[in-house]
């Protein structure tokens, strides 16, 4: 027996989905009409990690819980109705028996109500794939269309960086909110960790953006991680376009990026503690071995501004390629 389940969209018509890759579990929204009409039953792509799976594997934890509750309530109702029917019939068959009689008093009637399962509140960042027009909504950075799987970071890069900037601007409000719940010290620590995490977001978005632009103007194979290294990424573009990063940003801005990209590496892999590799590669003489990096908002905003300039320059390489 099947139990029909109804799902409601959010106010903008979107439907919650969750990546089944246990290393990702990224939650995103997709337009409910597009999910029904455009998405393949055999292959859906995660906007964050690119993982592919059948359309039946993208339930969120909340949706699974909602369906389990429906199934449980239906089973209880069905069992009660079966008991009422069986024991009621048995009791009725013995009501005129002189030797023994079975009585059965039904319990309080439980009525199964098949309530629709709703979605989380709508989000701000909506995306429409420029290739297949599928509409979806994300928080943070998304790289792939869930329908066609094409990498659209070159189309959404500015939005991704804008979202990082908005998050940084909201840190003071978040610290005040966390202070009420966790105390001043814990709140400050949490917000510092979030600020440090923005470097990872910026570098990740840029390296995928740069690799995507490179792939649009060259058939040569490169690793996305090659663009974590400023000098290496610059040389890769020079070989295919005769343009280096220095053609788009100043030498001082190059030095700043090198330092901030190295800081991202230290925060990510060494808990922010300065090692010999950082001192050698960053050009930063303000720290000594074993000290912990202190990240300031201004440094992150400077990095964002430089990245925007560099990305705009790299975009012209793609446009020039298309014109030829």
Secondary structure, DSSP 8 states (H G I E B T S, - for coil): ------B---TTSEEEEE---TTT--EEEEEHHHHHHTS-SS-EE-TTT--EE-GGG---HHHHHHHHHHHHHHHHHHHHHHHHHHHHHHHHHTTT-SS-----------------B------SEEEE-TTT--EEEESS---B-TTT--B-HHHHHHHHHHHHHHHHHTHHHHHHHHHHHH-HHHHHHHHHHHHHHHHHHHHHHHHHHHHHHHHHH--S---GGGGGSHHHHHHHHHHHHS--GGGTS-HHHHHHHHHHHHHHHHHHHHTTB--HHHHHHH---S--TT-B----HHHHHHHHHHHHHHHHHHHHHHHHHHH-
